[in-house]
Amino acid sequence: MEKGKEAGKSHESPESRASRLACELRRIDEAIYMLGGELAAAAAQRKAILKELKQTAEANGLNLSDYHEGGMDADITLPWGK
């Protein structure tokens, strides 16, 4: 066994480990926040495009289901219910 190490454990102090883990948690929280913003923007863009698609289809007598998988109800929603 290496000197200074217990079986399977590092010699990192509890304070150092807690600080490192807190930094990792902040980094992950920031990534989640950024992804949440990107998802919200993408959902808004999707909603606008679907609205324009519906208007174009209705104005030109087109069958929306030919252009959008599964068609679309009066409500413009995300396909997974969000």
C-alpha positions in Angstrom: 0.0 0.0 0.0 1.3 3.5 -0.8 2.4 5.6 2.0 -0.1 8.4 2.8 -3.1 6.7 1.3 -5.7 4.4 2.9 -7.2 1.6 0.9 -9.1 3.3 -1.9 -9.2 6.8 -0.3 -7.4 9.9 -1.3 -5.6 12.1 1.2 -7.9 15.1 0.3 -9.2 17.0 3.3 -12.9 17.1 3.9 -12.8 20.9 3.4 -10.9 20.6 0.1 -13.3 17.9 -1.1 -16.3 20.0 -0.1 -14.9 23.0 -1.9 -14.2 21.0 -5.0 -17.6 19.4 -5.1 -19.3 22.8 -4.5 -17.4 24.2 -7.6 -18.4 21.2 -9.7 -22.0 21.7 -8.6 -21.9 25.4 -9.5 -20.5 24.5 -12.9 -23.3 22.0 -13.5 -25.9 24.4 -12.3 -24.6 27.0 -14.8 -24.8 24.5 -17.6 -28.4 23.5 -16.7 -29.3 27.2 -16.6 -27.8 27.8 -20.0 -29.5 24.8 -21.5 -32.8 25.9 -20.0 -32.5 29.2 -21.7 -31.6 27.6 -25.0 -34.6 25.2 -24.6 -37.0 28.0 -23.9 -35.7 29.9 -27.0 -36.0 26.8 -29.2 -39.6 26.2 -27.9 -40.6 29.8 -28.7 -39.1 29.5 -32.1 -40.9 26.2 -32.7 -44.2 27.7 -31.6 -43.8 30.6 -34.0 -42.8 28.4 -36.9 -45.7 26.0 -36.3 -48.1 29.0 -36.1 -46.8 30.2 -39.5 -47.0 26.7 -41.0 -50.7 26.4 -39.8 -51.6 29.8 -41.3 -49.8 29.0 -44.6 -51.6 25.6 -44.8 -55.0 27.1 -44.0 -54.6 30.1 -46.4 -53.7 27.8 -49.2 -56.0 24.9 -48.6 -53.2 22.5 -47.8 -53.5 19.5 -45.5 -51.2 20.3 -42.6 -50.6 16.6 -41.8 -48.8 16.4 -45.2 -46.2 18.9 -43.8 -46.1 18.2 -40.1 -45.8 14.7 -38.7 -49.0 13.7 -37.0 -50.8 16.9 -38.1 -51.5 19.6 -35.6 -54.4 20.5 -33.3 -55.8 24.0 -32.8 -53.4 24.3 -29.9 -49.8 24.7 -30.8 -47.9 22.6 -28.3 -44.8 20.6 -28.0 -45.2 17.0 -29.1 -44.2 15.7 -25.7 -46.8 17.7 -23.9 -44.7 20.6 -22.5 
